[in-house]
Amino acid sequence: MSDIITSGAVHSELALAAYATNLVKGEAPDVKKLKKAGMTEAQAQAFKDNYTVVEQFNGVMGGSMTVFEDMTATSTWRFAGHSQLT
């Protein structure tokens, strides 16, 4: 059961980080940008220490995609989000 909870927490954190904008490819995500996306200081710092930005795309219609690479493992995570059109 704890693996399910841990996995859910990781996915939630990745999804939240995907809303950070103007991240730089090949670098750790910027703490200020992660905080602006909704993370706490501690969450943002821990995320920065564990992930790098592989790619980020922001479409003109509000769609976005960010790919993060986990520096502690060999996996790559992909998350997409979008903002509402107004």
Phi and psi in radians as a Rosetta constraint file:
Dihedral C 1 N 2 CA 2 C 2 CIRCULARHARMONIC -1.161 0.35
Dihedral N 2 CA 2 C 2 N 3 CIRCULARHARMONIC -0.502 0.35
Dihedral C 2 N 3 CA 3 C 3 CIRCULARHARMONIC -1.116 0.35
Dihedral N 3 CA 3 C 3 N 4 CIRCULARHARMONIC -0.660 0.35
Dihedral C 3 N 4 CA 4 C 4 CIRCULARHARMONIC -1.144 0.35
Dihedral N 4 CA 4 C 4 N 5 CIRCULARHARMONIC -0.748 0.35
Dihedral C 4 N 5 CA 5 C 5 CIRCULARHARMONIC -1.153 0.35
Dihedral N 5 CA 5 C 5 N 6 CIRCULARHARMONIC -0.790 0.35
Dihedral C 5 N 6 CA 6 C 6 CIRCULARHARMONIC -1.072 0.35
Dihedral N 6 CA 6 C 6 N 7 CIRCULARHARMONIC -0.781 0.35
Dihedral C 6 N 7 CA 7 C 7 CIRCULARHARMONIC -1.068 0.35
Dihedral N 7 CA 7 C 7 N 8 CIRCULARHARMONIC -0.754 0.35
Dihedral C 7 N 8 CA 8 C 8 CIRCULARHARMONIC -1.092 0.35
Dihedral N 8 CA 8 C 8 N 9 CIRCULARHARMONIC -0.693 0.35
Dihedral C 8 N 9 CA 9 C 9 CIRCULARHARMONIC -1.138 0.35
Dihedral N 9 CA 9 C 9 N 10 CIRCULARHARMONIC -0.738 0.35
Dihedral C 9 N 10 CA 10 C 10 CIRCULARHARMONIC -1.110 0.35
Dihedral N 10 CA 10 C 10 N 11 CIRCULARHARMONIC -0.809 0.35
Dihedral C 10 N 11 CA 11 C 11 CIRCULARHARMONIC -1.102 0.35
Dihedral N 11 CA 11 C 11 N 12 CIRCULARHARMONIC -0.677 0.35
Dihedral C 11 N 12 CA 12 C 12 CIRCULARHARMONIC -1.107 0.35
Dihedral N 12 CA 12 C 12 N 13 CIRCULARHARMONIC -0.736 0.35
Dihedral C 12 N 13 CA 13 C 13 CIRCULARHARMONIC -1.153 0.35
Dihedral N 13 CA 13 C 13 N 14 CIRCULARHARMONIC -0.738 0.35
Dihedral C 13 N 14 CA 14 C 14 CIRCULARHARMONIC -1.099 0.35
Dihedral N 14 CA 14 C 14 N 15 CIRCULARHARMONIC -0.729 0.35
Dihedral C 14 N 15 CA 15 C 15 CIRCULARHARMONIC -1.095 0.35
Dihedral N 15 CA 15 C 15 N 16 CIRCULARHARMONIC -0.738 0.35
Dihedral C 15 N 16 CA 16 C 16 CIRCULARHARMONIC -1.137 0.35
Dihedral N 16 CA 16 C 16 N 17 CIRCULARHARMONIC -0.757 0.35
Dihedral C 16 N 17 CA 17 C 17 CIRCULARHARMONIC -1.100 0.35
Dihedral N 17 CA 17 C 17 N 18 CIRCULARHARMONIC -0.500 0.35
Dihedral C 17 N 18 CA 18 C 18 CIRCULARHARMONIC -1.119 0.35
Dihedral N 18 CA 18 C 18 N 19 CIRCULARHARMONIC -0.326 0.35
Dihedral C 18 N 19 CA 19 C 19 CIRCULARHARMONIC -1.462 0.35
Dihedral N 19 CA 19 C 19 N 20 CIRCULARHARMONIC -0.112 0.35
Dihedral C 19 N 20 CA 20 C 20 CIRCULARHARMONIC -1.208 0.35
Dihedral N 20 CA 20 C 20 N 21 CIRCULARHARMONIC 2.388 0.35
Dihedral C 20 N 21 CA 21 C 21 CIRCULARHARMONIC -1.861 0.35
Dihedral N 21 CA 21 C 21 N 22 CIRCULARHARMONIC 2.765 0.35
Dihedral C 21 N 22 CA 22 C 22 CIRCULARHARMONIC 0.998 0.35
Dihedral N 22 CA 22 C 22 N 23 CIRCULARHARMONIC 0.751 0.35
Dihedral C 22 N 23 CA 23 C 23 CIRCULARHARMONIC -1.365 0.35
Dihedral N 23 CA 23 C 23 N 24 CIRCULARHARMONIC 2.664 0.35
Dihedral C 23 N 24 CA 24 C 24 CIRCULARHARMONIC -1.748 0.35
Dihedral N 24 CA 24 C 24 N 25 CIRCULARHARMONIC 2.191 0.35
Dihedral C 24 N 25 CA 25 C 25 CIRCULARHARMONIC -1.037 0.35
Dihedral N 25 CA 25 C 25 N 26 CIRCULARHARMONIC 2.421 0.35
Dihedral C 25 N 26 CA 26 C 26 CIRCULARHARMONIC 1.435 0.35
Dihedral N 26 CA 26 C 26 N 27 CIRCULARHARMONIC 0.018 0.35
Dihedral C 26 N 27 CA 27 C 27 CIRCULARHARMONIC -2.125 0.35
Dihedral N 27 CA 27 C 27 N 28 CIRCULARHARMONIC 2.843 0.35
Dihedral C 27 N 28 CA 28 C 28 CIRCULARHARMONIC -1.190 0.35
Dihedral N 28 CA 28 C 28 N 29 CIRCULARHARMONIC 2.550 0.35
Dihedral C 28 N 29 CA 29 C 29 CIRCULARHARMONIC -1.076 0.35
Dihedral N 29 CA 29 C 29 N 30 CIRCULARHARMONIC 2.543 0.35
Dihedral C 29 N 30 CA 30 C 30 CIRCULARHARMONIC -1.287 0.35
Dihedral N 30 CA 30 C 30 N 31 CIRCULARHARMONIC 2.256 0.35
Dihedral C 30 N 31 CA 31 C 31 CIRCULARHARMONIC -1.022 0.35
Dihedral N 31 CA 31 C 31 N 32 CIRCULARHARMONIC -0.749 0.35
Dihedral C 31 N 32 CA 32 C 32 CIRCULARHARMONIC -1.073 0.35
Dihedral N 32 CA 32 C 32 N 33 CIRCULARHARMONIC -0.685 0.35
Dihedral C 32 N 33 CA 33 C 33 CIRCULARHARMONIC -1.231 0.35
Dihedral N 33 CA 33 C 33 N 34 CIRCULARHARMONIC -0.644 0.35
Dihedral C 33 N 34 CA 34 C 34 CIRCULARHARMONIC -1.147 0.35
Dihedral N 34 CA 34 C 34 N 35 CIRCULARHARMONIC -0.698 0.35
Dihedral C 34 N 35 CA 35 C 35 CIRCULARHARMONIC -1.125 0.35
Dihedral N 35 CA 35 C 35 N 36 CIRCULARHARMONIC -0.700 0.35
Dihedral C 35 N 36 CA 36 C 36 CIRCULARHARMONIC -1.111 0.35
Dihedral N 36 CA 36 C 36 N 37 CIRCULARHARMONIC -0.508 0.35
Dihedral C 36 N 37 CA 37 C 37 CIRCULARHARMONIC -1.337 0.35
Dihedral N 37 CA 37 C 37 N 38 CIRCULARHARMONIC -0.208 0.35
Dihedral C 37 N 38 CA 38 C 38 CIRCULARHARMONIC 2.158 0.35
Dihedral N 38 CA 38 C 38 N 39 CIRCULARHARMONIC 0.017 0.35
Dihedral C 38 N 39 CA 39 C 39 CIRCULARHARMONIC -1.420 0.35
Dihedral N 39 CA 39 C 39 N 40 CIRCULARHARMONIC 2.708 0.35
Dihedral C 39 N 40 CA 40 C 40 CIRCULARHARMONIC -1.363 0.35
Dihedral N 40 CA 40 C 40 N 41 CIRCULARHARMONIC 2.937 0.35
Dihedral C 40 N 41 CA 41 C 41 CIRCULARHARMONIC -0.994 0.35
Dihedral N 41 CA 41 C 41 N 42 CIRCULARHARMONIC -0.811 0.35
Dihedral C 41 N 42 CA 42 C 42 CIRCULARHARMONIC -1.127 0.35
Dihedral N 42 CA 42 C 42 N 43 CIRCULARHARMONIC -0.752 0.35
Dihedral C 42 N 43 CA 43 C 43 CIRCULARHARMONIC -1.078 0.35
Dihedral N 43 CA 43 C 43 N 44 CIRCULARHARMONIC -0.811 0.35
Dihedral C 43 N 44 CA 44 C 44 CIRCULARHARMONIC -1.091 0.35
Dihedral N 44 CA 44 C 44 N 45 CIRCULARHARMONIC -0.736 0.35
Dihedral C 44 N 45 CA 45 C 45 CIRCULARHARMONIC -1.159 0.35
Dihedral N 45 CA 45 C 45 N 46 CIRCULARHARMONIC -0.766 0.35
Dihedral C 45 N 46 CA 46 C 46 CIRCULARHARMONIC -1.121 0.35
Dihedral N 46 CA 46 C 46 N 47 CIRCULARHARMONIC -0.708 0.35
Dihedral C 46 N 47 CA 47 C 47 CIRCULARHARMONIC -1.117 0.35
Dihedral N 47 CA 47 C 47 N 48 CIRCULARHARMONIC -0.777 0.35
Dihedral C 47 N 48 CA 48 C 48 CIRCULARHARMONIC -1.018 0.35
Dihedral N 48 CA 48 C 48 N 49 CIRCULARHARMONIC -0.662 0.35
Dihedral C 48 N 49 CA 49 C 49 CIRCULARHARMONIC -1.281 0.35
Dihedral N 49 CA 49 C 49 N 50 CIRCULARHARMONIC -0.270 0.35
Dihedral C 49 N 50 CA 50 C 50 CIRCULARHARMONIC -2.017 0.35
Dihedral N 50 CA 50 C 50 N 51 CIRCULARHARMONIC -0.216 0.35
Dihedral C 50 N 51 CA 51 C 51 CIRCULARHARMONIC -2.337 0.35
Dihedral N 51 CA 51 C 51 N 52 CIRCULARHARMONIC 2.650 0.35
Dihedral C 51 N 52 CA 52 C 52 CIRCULARHARMONIC -2.109 0.35
Dihedral N 52 CA 52 C 52 N 53 CIRCULARHARMONIC 2.762 0.35
Dihedral C 52 N 53 CA 53 C 53 CIRCULARHARMONIC -1.557 0.35
Dihedral N 53 CA 53 C 53 N 54 CIRCULARHARMONIC 2.134 0.35
Dihedral C 53 N 54 CA 54 C 54 CIRCULARHARMONIC -1.562 0.35
Dihedral N 54 CA 54 C 54 N 55 CIRCULARHARMONIC -0.769 0.35
Dihedral C 54 N 55 CA 55 C 55 CIRCULARHARMONIC -2.812 0.35
Dihedral N 55 CA 55 C 55 N 56 CIRCULARHARMONIC 2.606 0.35
Dihedral C 55 N 56 CA 56 C 56 CIRCULARHARMONIC -2.476 0.35
Dihedral N 56 CA 56 C 56 N 57 CIRCULARHARMONIC 2.319 0.35
Dihedral C 56 N 57 CA 57 C 57 CIRCULARHARMONIC -2.250 0.35
Dihedral N 57 CA 57 C 57 N 58 CIRCULARHARMONIC 2.277 0.35
Dihedral C 57 N 58 CA 58 C 58 CIRCULARHARMONIC -2.139 0.35
Dihedral N 58 CA 58 C 58 N 59 CIRCULARHARMONIC 1.960 0.35
Dihedral C 58 N 59 CA 59 C 59 CIRCULARHARMONIC -1.412 0.35
Dihedral N 59 CA 59 C 59 N 60 CIRCULARHARMONIC 2.830 0.35
Dihedral C 59 N 60 CA 60 C 60 CIRCULARHARMONIC -1.269 0.35
Dihedral N 60 CA 60 C 60 N 61 CIRCULARHARMONIC -0.335 0.35
Dihedral C 60 N 61 CA 61 C 61 CIRCULARHARMONIC -1.691 0.35
Dihedral N 61 CA 61 C 61 N 62 CIRCULARHARMONIC 0.223 0.35
Dihedral C 61 N 62 CA 62 C 62 CIRCULARHARMONIC 1.751 0.35
Dihedral N 62 CA 62 C 62 N 63 CIRCULARHARMONIC -0.179 0.35
Dihedral C 62 N 63 CA 63 C 63 CIRCULARHARMONIC -1.324 0.35
Dihedral N 63 CA 63 C 63 N 64 CIRCULARHARMONIC 2.616 0.35
Dihedral C 63 N 64 CA 64 C 64 CIRCULARHARMONIC -2.588 0.35
Dihedral N 64 CA 64 C 64 N 65 CIRCULARHARMONIC 2.721 0.35
Dihedral C 64 N 65 CA 65 C 65 CIRCULARHARMONIC -2.523 0.35
Dihedral N 65 CA 65 C 65 N 66 CIRCULARHARMONIC 2.351 0.35
Dihedral C 65 N 66 CA 66 C 66 CIRCULARHARMONIC -2.284 0.35
Dihedral N 66 CA 66 C 66 N 67 CIRCULARHARMONIC 2.340 0.35
Dihedral C 66 N 67 CA 67 C 67 CIRCULARHARMONIC -1.950 0.35
Dihedral N 67 CA 67 C 67 N 68 CIRCULARHARMONIC 2.174 0.35
Dihedral C 67 N 68 CA 68 C 68 CIRCULARHARMONIC -1.975 0.35
Dihedral N 68 CA 68 C 68 N 69 CIRCULARHARMONIC 2.519 0.35
Dihedral C 68 N 69 CA 69 C 69 CIRCULARHARMONIC -1.910 0.35
Dihedral N 69 CA 69 C 69 N 70 CIRCULARHARMONIC 2.269 0.35
Dihedral C 69 N 70 CA 70 C 70 CIRCULARHARMONIC -1.359 0.35
Dihedral N 70 CA 70 C 70 N 71 CIRCULARHARMONIC 2.034 0.35
Dihedral C 70 N 71 CA 71 C 71 CIRCULARHARMONIC -1.317 0.35
Dihedral N 71 CA 71 C 71 N 72 CIRCULARHARMONIC -0.206 0.35
Dihedral C 71 N 72 CA 72 C 72 CIRCULARHARMONIC -1.679 0.35
Dihedral N 72 CA 72 C 72 N 73 CIRCULARHARMONIC -0.072 0.35
Dihedral C 72 N 73 CA 73 C 73 CIRCULARHARMONIC -2.533 0.35
Dihedral N 73 CA 73 C 73 N 74 CIRCULARHARMONIC -2.994 0.35
Dihedral C 73 N 74 CA 74 C 74 CIRCULARHARMONIC -1.833 0.35
Dihedral N 74 CA 74 C 74 N 75 CIRCULARHARMONIC 0.153 0.35
Dihedral C 74 N 75 CA 75 C 75 CIRCULARHARMONIC -1.560 0.35
Dihedral N 75 CA 75 C 75 N 76 CIRCULARHARMONIC 2.691 0.35
Dihedral C 75 N 76 CA 76 C 76 CIRCULARHARMONIC -2.106 0.35
Dihedral N 76 CA 76 C 76 N 77 CIRCULARHARMONIC 2.350 0.35
Dihedral C 76 N 77 CA 77 C 77 CIRCULARHARMONIC -1.949 0.35
Dihedral N 77 CA 77 C 77 N 78 CIRCULARHARMONIC 2.437 0.35
Dihedral C 77 N 78 CA 78 C 78 CIRCULARHARMONIC -2.136 0.35
Dihedral N 78 CA 78 C 78 N 79 CIRCULARHARMONIC 2.284 0.35
Dihedral C 78 N 79 CA 79 C 79 CIRCULARHARMONIC -2.388 0.35
Dihedral N 79 CA 79 C 79 N 80 CIRCULARHARMONIC 2.447 0.35
Dihedral C 79 N 80 CA 80 C 80 CIRCULARHARMONIC -2.157 0.35
Dihedral N 80 CA 80 C 80 N 81 CIRCULARHARMONIC 2.576 0.35
Dihedral C 80 N 81 CA 81 C 81 CIRCULARHARMONIC -2.537 0.35
Dihedral N 81 CA 81 C 81 N 82 CIRCULARHARMONIC 3.039 0.35
Dihedral C 81 N 82 CA 82 C 82 CIRCULARHARMONIC -2.656 0.35
Dihedral N 82 CA 82 C 82 N 83 CIRCULARHARMONIC 2.730 0.35
Dihedral C 82 N 83 CA 83 C 83 CIRCULARHARMONIC -1.806 0.35
Dihedral N 83 CA 83 C 83 N 84 CIRCULARHARMONIC 2.672 0.35
Dihedral C 83 N 84 CA 84 C 84 CIRCULARHARMONIC -1.204 0.35
Dihedral N 84 CA 84 C 84 N 85 CIRCULARHARMONIC 2.488 0.35
Dihedral C 84 N 85 CA 85 C 85 CIRCULARHARMONIC -1.392 0.35
Dihedral N 85 CA 85 C 85 N 86 CIRCULARHARMONIC 2.364 0.35
